[in-house]
Structure formats: structure tokens, C-alpha cells
Amino acid sequence: MRNGLKILFVNIAAGIIIFFLLFYPEQMIDAAESGLLTWFNNVIPSLFPFMVTVNIITGNSSRLNFPSFMSSAFEKAFKVDGAGIIAYVFGLLSGYPLGAKISADLYFKNKIGKADVQKLIAFCCNAGPMFIVGTLACEILDTPWLGYVILISSLISNTITGMLLNRTVFGLHDKLKYSLNSCSRPENGNSSAVQNSCEAVIRVGGYIILFSVISSILEILGIIDVASGVVSIIIPLEYTETKALLTGFLEMTCGINVLAGSTASLGVKAAVSSFLVSFGGISVIAQSADFLRGTGADLKLFVLSKFVNGALTSVITYISVVMILK
């Protein structure tokens, strides 16, 4: 029954998208072009080199060449297998959705267990420094120093989220810790690190373009405008900031671009944008879910961890900005 409803929903959504592609071609092309440019200008330069590097490392090393004291400290701090430190490090350095991809790769190569995957994705899926400092702070918000505040706040939030959830909610899954995968993900044995990375980056680009189009459709239908007006009555945010938040729930970059035109204080802009980059939006969650297929990871728990991470980053960022501007 549930699968039937899911198939029906997907078919209806696909039909709606086809309708708008046929009858609103100009708006749809603009939306797709915007998503394509975001992928080409921001995602490929920051993500592709790290993907190639990680594929080389994970493919040629059994313990990933991290010093034993680092792996041991990581394991004790986050209650997760020390081999997962590579997901943490490269997830922080590169950004979405590399943390999820590395966690899945480690699982399919029998280096970590199912529970470790669930724990890792709670705090290893992050926006990268190049996006936060370069794109968000410098290009969109035109406040370079704010990027470093959001970046540090995100790092603190990731650490707290990982340590907190892995000792509480995800601690219930410890019985799965040593349940390693019995079969590997089917892959082309002749594929190189570069080829594997190209395929992964193209998949990410597809999701960014798709959700840019969906966001444009909701804008045309007026759904986002109506929802923003209703929600702005409930929460202490103005209409534009609420619209940025709701748009960002779908696609992070689209929401941040809406926020750029807001007249809100810098503290509010920083809080909303930091929530969006830490939560990631449905687009990022879908990208991560694509890489996590077959790992047994619970996506509801993943979304919960992203929401906690986003809320915590937002609070830390807002307090930091207010203190700096005093």
C-alpha cells in the first residue's frame, strides 16, 4: 500500500513537471540554467578534486593512512569506528554530499558497520569551506568575515551533534556495530578514481538542476508565497526571510539567493543562512540518500540529525554575530 502511494506520488509529480516544461518553457529553462550554473561554478571546483582524492585513498588503503592516535581519539569522541575519520575530514573540507558518499563507500568495502554509517552521516555531511566563505559570504551576502563565523559555528555544531546523538538516539543501534556488509556495491571493476568521481559529480548536478526546476514550479504556483505569508505570522521572521527559509528547505542555494535581497539585520541573515547551509535542504538529502542506498541507513534519523545540526548552527552563529557587532 505504501509503495503504491509512493509510486502514485512520483508519477503525479513527474506529470506536473512535464506540464510546466511544456507550457512554461522560458521559466523552466531559466531555472534549469540557474541550477546548471550553480553546479558548474560552485560544486564542481570544490567537490570533484576531493572526490578523486578520496577514491584513491579508500581504494588503496586498508586503514586509510591516518595516524592511529587520531583514529582512536575520533572513535572515543564520536562512538564510531575510527576508519570513519576520513568521512569526517573530507566531509568538512569538501562539502555536500561527500560525507555521505564516503560513509557508504566504507560500508560497501566492509570497513565499517551499519550503525557506523548512521552515526557518521549525522555529523559528516556538511557544506564545504569554499561554499560558505566564498559563495555564501563573499558573493551572496557580501560580508566576507561572516563566512568564517558560519564555518566555525558549523564545525562546533557538527561536533556537538555527533557526540550528542551518537551517545543517545543512535546509541540504540550499537548492536549493529559489527554487522558488516556481506556483499559489495556492484561497480565496474575497471573504473578509475576519475571516472567514479565524474559519475558522482554528474549525479549531484542532476539533483541540483531538478530541484531548481521544482522550486521554480512552486514559485509559479504561488505555493511558496502563500506558505511564507502564513509561516511569517507564526514565527518571528519577516516575509522575505521566511520565504528564504522555505525555499531553502527545498534547495539550499535558492533560499540563500532569496535571503540576499532581504532588508533584515545581519544577525538574522546570518542565522537563517547558517541554518540552511547546515540543514542542506531536500535536494542535499536526496543526493545523500542516493549514495546511501543499500547501506540500511534510516533517512528519518538522518533528517533529524540535519535539523538538529541546522538549528544549533543557527543559534551559535546568531549569538556570535550579535557579540561581534556590539
N, C-alpha and C positions, 0 to 999 in steps of 0.2 A: 504494500500500500504506500509506504513512504517513498520507495524507489519510483513508483508510478507517478506520484505527485511531483517528485524531483524532475523526472523526465518531462512532465507536462509543463512545469515552470520554465525549464530550459528552452523548450520548443516555443512557448509563448514569447519569451524574451528574445529569442532569435528572430521570430516573426516581426516583433516590434522594431528591432534594429534594421531588418531588411526594408521595412516600410519607410523608415526615416532615411535610409540610404537612397531609396528611390524618389521620395518626394521632397526631401530637404538635402539635396546633394551638396550644395555650397557649404552649409553649416557642418555637415558631416566630414567633408574634405578638410575644412579648416581645423576641425577637432582632431582628425587623424594626423594632419600635418603637425599640429602642435605637439601631439604625443610623440610623433616620429622625431621631431627636433629635440625634444627633451631627452629622448633615448640616445640620440646620436651625439648631442653636445655634452650631456652630463653623465649619462650612465656608462657608455662605452669607455670613455677615457679613465673613469675611476674604477670600473669593475673588471674589465677584460684583463688588464695586466695581472691583477691579483688572482683571477681565476686560473690563468695559465700557471702561475707560480704554485698555487695550492695543488693543482692537478699533478704537477711534477713531484711535489713533496709527498703528497699522500699516496702516490703511485709507486714511489721508490723507497719508502722508509717504513719500517715496522713500528718505531716509536717516535717518528716524526722529528727526531734530532733536537728536541727541546731538552735542556738540562733537567736531570732527574729532580732536583730540588724545586724547580719551577712547576713541574707536573705534579709533584707531591703536594706543594702548597695549594695549587689550584684544586686538587682533589679534596683536600681538607676544608678549604674555604667554601666550595660550592657543592660538596657531597656528590660529585660526579666523577667518572673515570678520568684520570689525568691525561689520557690521549685526546680528550676534548679541548685541551687548551688551544689547539690550532684553530678551532672554530671560534673561540673567544677572541684570539688575537687578530685573525684576518677578518672576522665579522666587524670588529671595531675599526680596523684600518680601511676596509673597502666599502662596506655598507650593504644594503639590501640587494638580493636575498642570499648573499654568500654564506652567512652563518648557518642558514637552513640547509643549503646545498652541501656544505662541508659535513654537517652533522649526519645527513643522510648518507653521504659517501662513506664516512667512517663506519656507519652501521652496516652498509652493504658489503664492506670489506672486513666485517667481523672484528672490528677494533673496539667497538662499544656496544652496549646492550640497548634494548628498547627504552628502558627507563632513563638511560643516559641521554637518548635523543630528546625525550620530552623535557628533561631538565635543561639541556643545552639551549634549545630554541627559546626558552623562557628569557634568556638574557644575552644570547649571541647574535640575535637578528636586530641590527641597528642601522641607522643612517650613517654614512661614512663622513669623515672629516672634510673631504673635498666638497661634498654637497652642502654640509652645514655651514662651513666657513666661507667657501667660495660662492656657491649658488644662492643659498638662503640669505646669509648675512650681507655679502657684498653686492650681489646682483639684484636681489629682490627687495630686501629691506634697507639696503644702502647704509648699513651700520656694521662695519667690519668687526669691531670689538665684540658685538653681540654674539657673533658666531662662536667665539671661544667660550663665552659664558654658557651657551646652549650645549656646546660639545662637552665641557666639564660636567655640567649638570646631568647630561645624558649618561656619561661614564659612571657618575656616582649612583644614579638611578638604576642603571643596569646591574651594578654590583649589589645594591641593596635588594633589588627584585630577585636576582638569582639566589642570594643567600637566604632570603626570607621564604620564598616559595619552595625552594628545594628542601627546606627543613620542615615545611608544613604540608601544603597541598600535594606537592609531588613526592614527598616522603612516603606517601601511601603506596607508591609504585616501586619501592625499593626491592620488592620480591622479584621484580623482573630484571634486576640489575645485571645478572649474569646470564640472562637468557639471550644469547647471541643469535644473529640471523643464520639460518641454516642454508640459505641459498642467496646467491648474489644477484644484483640487478642485471638484467640482460644488457650487455653492452657489446659494441663492435670491438673485437679484440685488437684490431689494427688501428683503432682511433688514437690519435696523438693528443697531448695535452692541449695543443692549439685547437684542434678540431672539436674536442669536447667542450672547450670554453666558448668557441664560436656558437655551437648549438645552444648552450645555456644562455648566452647573451641574447641570442635571437628570440628565445622563448620569453625572456624578460621583456624585450621590446614589444613583443606581441601583446602582452598583458597591458603594458603602458598605453599603447595605441587603443586597444579595446576599451579600456576604462575611461580614456579621454573622450571617446565617442559616446559611451553610456552617460558620462557626466553632461555632455552637450545635449543629449536627448532629454534628460531630466530638466535641464535649464529651459529648453524649448517648451516643454510641457508645463513649466511653471511650478513643478513639484518642489524644487529646492527653495524657490522664493516663498511659497506658502508655508513650507515647513520651517523656514528661517524666521518668518514672522511669528509663528506660533511658539517656537522654542525660545525666541528672544524675550517673550513675556515671562517664561518660566525661569530662565537662568539670567544672571546679572551681566549680560553682554548685549551690545548694540546689534542692530540688524546685520551690518556688514561683517562683524566678527563672527556672528552666529552662522551666517551664510558660508564664510570661510571654513568654519569648523565642520559644517555638514558636508560641504563639497570635499573637504579634505578627508572625511571619513571614507569617501569613495576612492579618491585619488589624491594622494598627499600633495603633489606639486600643484595641482589645480587649486586646491584650497589655499595654499600659501600665496599663489598669484592673486587670488581674490583679496587676501589679507593685505597685500601691498597697497591697495587703494583705500585702506581704512584710515580714518582720522583718529583712531584710538591712541591712547598713550603708548609709549614704547614698552612699558611693562606688560600691558595687555597683549600687544602684538607678540612680544617675546613668549608669553605664557601660552598663547594659542598655537603659535608656530612650533614651539618646542613639544607641545602635546602631539601635534600632527607628525612631526618627524620621528618621534619615539613610538607612536602607535602604528604609523605606516600607512593606514588605510586598507580598505578591502582589496585594492589592487596588489599591494605588497603581500597581504595574507594569502591571496590566490597564487601569487608567484611562489611563495614559500610552500604552500600546500602541494603545488605541482612537483616540486623537488622532493617533498616528504612522502609521496605516495609509496606505499609498501612498507613503511617503517613502523606502522601501528601508532603513530603519534596522534594524540587526541587534539583535534583542531579547536575544540571549545576551550580546552585548557590553554592552548596557545594564544587564542584571542584574549582570554582573561589575563594572561601574563603581559600581553602587549598593552592592554588597557591600564593595568596597574603601573606599568613602566611609563606610559604616557602621562598619566595623572601625576605621578611622583616627579617626573622631569619638569612638568609644567609648574608645580609648586616651588621646586628648588630654583628654577630659572626666574620666576616672578620675584621671589624673595631676594635673590642675588641682584637683579636689575634695580629693584627699589632701593636696596642698600647702596649700590654703586652711584645712583643718581642723586642721593641725598646730599 
